[in-house]
Amino acid sequence: MYGGHFPPQGHEEMLRSPPFSFVDGENREVDVRVYGHGPVDAEFEALVGMYLDFDPSFRTLGIPPVDEPKVREWLETILEGYSTVAWHDDRAVGHAVLVAEPDDGHELAIFLHQEYHGAGIGTQLLEALLTHGREHGVDHVWLLVEGDNRPAVNLYNDVGFVVTDSFQGDVEMALAM
């Protein structure tokens, strides 16, 4: 079994496909769009800027990289998957991606700029990505998260992920779509 199911029973009516806008918990208007919705060069540079301004203490499992050439190389690789981006004004403030893994579904990664934590953006961004992925045939998603990252583990539980393995403080979670 792959794990939990998306969306969790009783939550189907709340899902929205990107693009959409919402007001976050800090009363900021945030847009959630699929990467590539606008000028790709500008979107890429906005993501590079977000990751270069990313507080290293919020890095997990060695990502995102910390120097610009490595950020650019990493983004070029992960942007081959499905991506959603949260925007506040013209600033990229969150990024979620599903990267295809041979014979193992899609790996999920989500990053939210430290100035935007705790305002509900991560939930909206994650649900938008999973909805977009499901609409494009993604049927199994997995992720690794540091076990002591309770906000992230709780977020993943809330959208239906279940723990499938744990090792050396990290937790593997999975979701059937």
C-alpha positions as CSV (number, residue, x, y, z in Angstrom):
1,M,0.0,0.0,0.0
2,Y,1.2,3.5,-0.9
3,G,-0.1,5.2,2.2
4,G,-2.9,7.6,2.8
5,H,-5.2,9.0,0.1
6,F,-5.5,12.5,-1.4
7,P,-7.7,14.2,-0.8
8,P,-8.6,12.9,2.7
9,Q,-12.3,11.8,2.8
10,G,-14.6,14.7,3.2
11,H,-12.1,17.3,1.8
12,E,-12.8,16.9,-1.9
13,E,-14.9,20.1,-2.1
14,M,-12.1,22.3,-0.8
15,L,-9.6,21.5,-3.5
16,R,-8.7,24.1,-6.2
17,S,-6.6,23.8,-9.3
18,P,-4.1,26.5,-9.8
19,P,-4.1,29.4,-10.6
20,F,-6.0,30.9,-7.7
21,S,-5.6,33.6,-5.1
22,F,-6.3,33.7,-1.4
23,V,-5.7,35.9,1.6
24,D,-3.3,34.3,4.0
25,G,-3.3,34.4,7.8
26,E,-1.3,37.7,7.8
27,N,-3.9,39.3,5.5
28,R,-1.6,39.2,2.4
29,E,-3.0,38.4,-1.0
30,V,-1.2,35.3,-2.3
31,D,-1.4,33.9,-5.8
32,V,-0.7,30.2,-6.4
33,R,0.2,29.3,-10.0
34,V,1.7,26.4,-11.9
35,Y,5.4,27.1,-12.8
36,G,5.5,28.3,-16.3
37,H,2.2,30.2,-16.1
38,G,4.1,33.5,-16.7
39,P,7.4,34.4,-18.4
40,V,9.6,31.4,-17.5
41,D,12.8,33.4,-17.3
42,A,11.3,35.9,-14.8
43,E,9.7,33.0,-12.8
44,F,13.1,31.1,-12.8
45,E,14.9,34.2,-11.6
46,A,12.3,34.9,-8.9
47,L,12.7,31.3,-7.6
48,V,16.5,31.7,-7.6
49,G,16.1,34.9,-5.6
50,M,13.8,33.2,-3.1
51,Y,16.2,30.4,-2.6
52,L,19.2,32.7,-2.3
53,D,17.4,34.6,0.5
54,F,16.3,31.3,2.2
55,D,17.4,31.0,5.8
56,P,19.9,28.1,5.9
57,S,18.4,27.0,9.2
58,F,15.3,26.0,7.3
59,R,17.2,23.8,4.9
60,T,16.2,20.2,5.2
61,L,18.1,17.1,4.1
62,G,20.7,19.3,2.4
63,I,18.3,21.3,0.2
64,P,17.9,23.9,-1.1
65,P,21.6,24.5,-1.9
66,V,23.1,27.6,-0.6
67,D,25.2,29.1,-3.4
68,E,23.8,30.6,-6.6
69,P,25.4,28.2,-9.2
70,K,24.2,25.2,-7.2
71,V,20.7,26.7,-6.7
72,R,20.4,27.3,-10.5
73,E,21.6,23.7,-11.3
74,W,19.2,22.2,-8.7
75,L,16.3,24.2,-10.0
76,E,16.9,23.2,-13.6
77,T,16.7,19.6,-12.5
78,I,13.6,19.8,-10.2
79,L,11.7,22.1,-12.5
80,E,11.4,19.2,-15.0
81,G,8.7,17.9,-12.7
82,Y,5.4,19.5,-11.7
83,S,5.8,22.7,-9.8
84,T,3.5,25.3,-8.1
85,V,4.7,28.6,-6.9
86,A,3.2,30.9,-4.3
87,W,3.5,34.6,-5.1
88,H,3.1,37.7,-2.9
89,D,3.0,40.6,-5.3
90,D,5.9,39.9,-7.7
91,R,7.9,37.9,-5.2
92,A,8.1,34.1,-5.1
93,V,7.5,33.1,-1.5
94,G,6.9,29.3,-1.8
95,H,7.6,26.5,-4.1
96,A,6.4,22.9,-4.2
97,V,7.5,20.3,-6.7
98,L,6.8,16.7,-7.7
99,V,9.8,15.0,-9.3
100,A,9.3,11.7,-11.1
101,E,11.3,8.9,-9.7
102,P,11.9,5.7,-11.9
103,D,9.5,3.0,-10.7
104,D,8.7,4.9,-7.5
105,G,6.1,7.6,-8.2
106,H,6.9,11.2,-7.6
107,E,9.0,12.7,-4.8
108,L,7.6,15.8,-3.2
109,A,9.5,18.8,-1.9
110,I,8.1,22.0,-0.6
111,F,9.8,25.2,0.5
112,L,8.3,28.3,2.1
113,H,10.3,31.5,2.6
114,Q,10.9,32.0,6.3
115,E,8.9,35.3,6.3
116,Y,5.8,33.5,5.2
117,H,5.6,30.6,7.7
118,G,2.5,30.0,9.8
119,A,0.1,31.8,7.6
120,G,-1.5,28.9,5.7
121,I,0.4,29.3,2.5
122,G,2.1,25.9,2.7
123,T,-1.2,24.1,3.0
124,Q,-2.6,26.0,0.0
125,L,0.6,25.5,-2.1
126,L,0.8,21.7,-1.2
127,E,-2.9,21.1,-2.0
128,A,-2.6,23.0,-5.3
129,L,0.4,20.9,-6.3
130,L,-1.2,17.6,-5.4
131,T,-4.4,18.6,-7.3
132,H,-2.3,19.6,-10.3
133,G,-0.3,16.4,-10.2
134,R,-3.4,14.2,-9.9
135,E,-5.0,16.0,-12.9
136,H,-1.8,15.0,-14.8
137,G,-1.9,11.3,-13.9
138,V,0.4,11.3,-10.8
139,D,-0.9,8.4,-8.6
140,H,1.8,7.9,-5.9
141,V,3.7,10.6,-4.0
142,W,6.4,10.1,-1.4
143,L,8.6,12.3,0.6
144,L,11.3,12.4,3.3
145,V,11.1,14.8,6.2
146,E,13.1,15.2,9.4
147,G,11.1,13.6,12.1
148,D,11.5,16.5,14.5
149,N,10.0,18.9,11.9
150,R,6.6,18.7,13.5
151,P,5.0,21.6,11.5
152,A,5.9,19.8,8.2
153,V,4.9,16.3,9.5
154,N,1.5,17.7,10.7
155,L,1.0,19.4,7.3
156,Y,1.6,16.2,5.4
157,N,-0.7,14.3,7.8
158,D,-3.4,16.9,7.3
159,V,-3.5,16.3,3.5
160,G,-3.4,12.5,3.8
161,F,0.2,11.3,3.9
162,V,1.0,8.4,6.2
163,V,4.4,7.3,7.6
164,T,5.8,4.3,5.7
165,D,9.3,4.1,7.2
166,S,11.7,5.9,9.5
167,F,15.4,5.8,9.9
168,Q,18.1,7.9,11.5
169,G,15.6,10.6,12.6
170,D,14.1,11.0,9.1
171,V,10.6,9.9,8.2
172,E,9.3,8.6,4.9
173,M,5.7,9.4,4.1
174,A,3.5,8.4,1.2
175,L,0.2,9.2,-0.4
176,A,-2.0,7.5,-3.0
177,M,-3.7,9.9,-5.4
